Amino acid sequence: MTEEVKEVFSDKEPGEPSELVFKDAKGKKIKKISNAFLRAVDALGLNRGVEDLRDRVVFHTLRHTFASWLASQGTPLHVIQKLLGHRTIRMTERYSHLLPSAEKEAIKGLEDIVLTEKAERRKKWHQGP
């Protein structure tokens, strides 16, 4: 939970850990989302001209975007798995192609060390004994 989200809930009385945050008008579990999301998508024209159903913006797109952005910033897969509530890492691995390349980062780190060392030697050589 981000600090901003915590702020939204800060004036609420703490409930039981299993208590629902978002409830229907009767205080029960929401079983169907309202049409507000679909109306917003339509108003923004996000699906205008999109023929392939797989490319359409749907409610699940928000969850997928959340996971994709986490992966893109280098969040470890096991953390993404926990945040998404996936039972197995296999479900989360679909986002692994978005992770920054560990190999590239390792080589970059090594390159930085070599360049730093090289610069220090050059500096000492120019200063003389």
JOHUUR-V637701 format. One record per residue. N is the residue number from 1. RES is the residue in one small letter. PSI is psi as a letter, one per 30 degrees, with the letter a starting at -180 (none if undefined). NEAR is the number of other ideal C-beta (glycine too) atoms within 10 Angstrom. Layout:
((N;RES;PSI;NEAR) (N;RES;PSI;NEAR))
This chain:
((1;m;k;7) (2;t;l;7) (3;e;e;7) (4;e;e;7) (5;v;e;9) (6;k;e;9) (7;e;e;9) (8;v;e;10) (9;f;f;11) (10;s;f;8) (11;d;g;6) (12;k;k;8) (13;e;k;5) (14;p;k;7) (15;g;a;9) (16;e;k;6) (17;p;f;5) (18;s;f;5) (19;e;k;9) (20;l;k;12) (21;v;e;7) (22;f;k;7) (23;k;l;11) (24;d;a;11) (25;a;f;6) (26;k;g;6) (27;g;g;8) (28;k;l;9) (29;k;k;9) (30;i;k;11) (31;k;f;6) (32;k;k;6) (33;i;l;10) (34;s;l;8) (35;n;g;9) (36;a;e;8) (37;f;e;14) (38;l;e;14) (39;r;e;10) (40;a;e;11) (41;v;e;17) (42;d;e;13) (43;a;e;8) (44;l;f;10) (45;g;g;9) (46;l;f;13) (47;n;g;15) (48;r;k;8) (49;g;g;5) (50;v;j;12) (51;e;e;7) (52;d;j;6) (53;l;f;8) (54;r;f;6) (55;d;f;9) (56;r;k;12) (57;v;k;17) (58;v;l;15) (59;f;e;10) (60;h;f;8) (61;t;e;15) (62;l;e;11) (63;r;e;11) (64;h;e;13) (65;t;e;11) (66;f;e;13) (67;a;e;21) (68;s;e;16) (69;w;e;12) (70;l;e;20) (71;a;e;21) (72;s;f;12) (73;q;g;10) (74;g;g;11) (75;t;k;16) (76;p;k;12) (77;l;e;18) (78;h;f;11) (79;v;e;12) (80;i;e;23) (81;q;e;19) (82;k;e;11) (83;l;e;13) (84;l;f;15) (85;g;g;7) (86;h;k;17) (87;r;e;8) (88;t;l;8) (89;i;f;12) (90;r;e;9) (91;m;e;13) (92;t;f;22) (93;e;f;13) (94;r;f;14) (95;y;f;20) (96;s;f;11) (97;h;f;8) (98;l;f;16) (99;l;k;17) (100;p;k;12) (101;s;j;9) (102;a;e;9) (103;e;e;8) (104;k;e;9) (105;e;e;12) (106;a;e;10) (107;i;e;11) (108;k;e;12) (109;g;e;10) (110;l;e;10) (111;e;e;10) (112;d;e;10) (113;i;e;10) (114;v;e;10) (115;l;e;10) (116;t;e;10) (117;e;e;10) (118;k;e;10) (119;a;e;10) (120;e;e;10) (121;r;e;10) (122;r;e;10) (123;k;e;9) (124;k;e;10) (125;w;e;9) (126;h;f;7) (127;q;f;7) (128;g;a;5) (129;p;none;4))
